[in-house]
Amino acid sequence: MDIRVQQQSLTAIATDLLVVPLPQGEQMGANVQALDAALGGVLQAQIARVKFTGKEGESLLLHTYGRLPSAMVLLFGVGNPVRAESETWRRAGGKIQKEARHQGASSLAWFVDNASEAVASLPIVAEGILLSSYGFDRYKSEKNGKLAVKTLTFAGPELRKTPALTAALDAVSKTVPGVLLARDLINEPASVSTPSYLAAQAVQIARQGKLKSEILKPQQLKAAKMSGLLAVAQGSIEEARFIKLLYKPSGKAKKKVALVGKGLTFDSGGLSLKPPKSMETMKLDMSGGATVLGVMQVLAQLKPQVQVTGYVPATENMPSGTAQRPGDIIRYRNGKTVEVLNADAEGRLILADALLAAVDEKPDVIIDLATLTGACVVALGGQIAGLFSNNDELAEALLRCGRETGEPLWRLPLVKEYKDDIKSSVADIKNTGSGNAGAIAAALFLQEFVGGVPWAHFDIAGPAFAEKDGPYISKGGVGFGVRTLVRYVMSL
């Protein structure tokens, strides 16, 4: 989508759909009066007829029939602008893009009355518009025949194309494709988005972004003693892969950040087989890995002065005569042993290998993302991710970034007394807890493999996959975490 910034008066803007955002109570303000005069009085009559007041999300569409350079005008309520949060503008952008496409508008303009607030709100509006333009229909015989919005123009009488606004819009235009990449990877069937497919995508990202890539196959995994990944993979005919992407800035890096994403491309539960209904969407279990790949693609373009390494352990978890059995014991390369009591608690087993690999390179920070526990969904629902961390400063920074990007996080405790729940009678630890506080038990398990490195764990089991469409999210893979992690890295 081509994004433009123009200095132009309201009644001179030429576009298919002109959006005029209105605070609540200003439905008879100067901008509306100017439009009404050009339209021969029909606008205010329609406002009175439908009782439009500018409440958040309220809209009124009017065709101009050639009386204005814009074919259609959409009044869009933004509520109380004093109380408006970033999500207000992001949701507005998403809803407007959908309306534009529904009306067959290929060009869209957003009128800017207050140019001083442009840098704060316009990039968020653009983000909502770009995110909502996503659709996954490659397997549908009948495609959506509506034209996509090709041009987005921000226009106003005092609006200037300042360096700050240009940089902010550029960052959005480079970040959103990383989210859409993650969505594509999640939405592909598990028969397509296999471990080797993810590895091939990572190599392509590295090639295009001039990153360094390393892909470990089974023999190399054995040599690297990645016993958790190998144990989970042994039940599947699909070979496991361990994906590593490295971004290094020119000059000295301010920080070294490690990102780890769970790459379970399909989770049947292994010999601890899931019910059939629970397997229907288990292609989503690699959402953490998809997020890491999306972030790495974005960072290659934004070029922060921070070294970032992405790790994705990728495999299927399948039942077969070669699958790992409940009661098996895994010995990791740091000497720690794990008793596997539930083959369906496999994500933490493969993440342990990746966390150990990350620790070896002495990063300043490790952040992992995983669709890890149903318990976190029970606790926080489908829109909020659980955040665990051994470092308060890191946790606060991530919470702030989540608020700014509209990807909400809620910090949950690492209750040290609960460590007894993952103690094993035959090994150092086991891969399940007592049945209560399952999200905490899983996080405590992962903490065993990070040493003293500042670390954060996102349990994204809830928000990684949407059960229905939202203002700027389509049903299916969400790409949750891409924007938050990009924001965090760029803030260092």
Secondary structure by P-SEA (a helix, b strand, c coil): cbbbbbbcccccccccbbbbbbcccccccaaaaaaaaaacaaaaaaaaaaccccccccbbbbbccccccccbbbbccccccccccaaaaaaaaaaaaaaaaaacccbbbbbbcccccccccaaaaaaaaaaaccccccccccccccccccbbbbccccccccaaaaaaaaaaaaaaaaaaaaaaaaacccccccaaaaaaaaaaaaaaabbbbbbbcaaaaaaacaaaaaaaaccccbbbbbbbbbbbccccccbbbbbbbbcccccccccccccccccccccccaaaaaaaaaaaaaaaaccccbbbbbbbbbbbbccccccccccbbbbccccbbbbbccccccaaaaaaaaaaaaaaacccbbbbbccccccccccccccbbbbbbccaaaaaaaaaaaaaacbbbbbbbcccccccccccccccccccccccaaaaaaaaaaacccccccbbbbccccccccccccccccccccccaaaaaaaaaaac
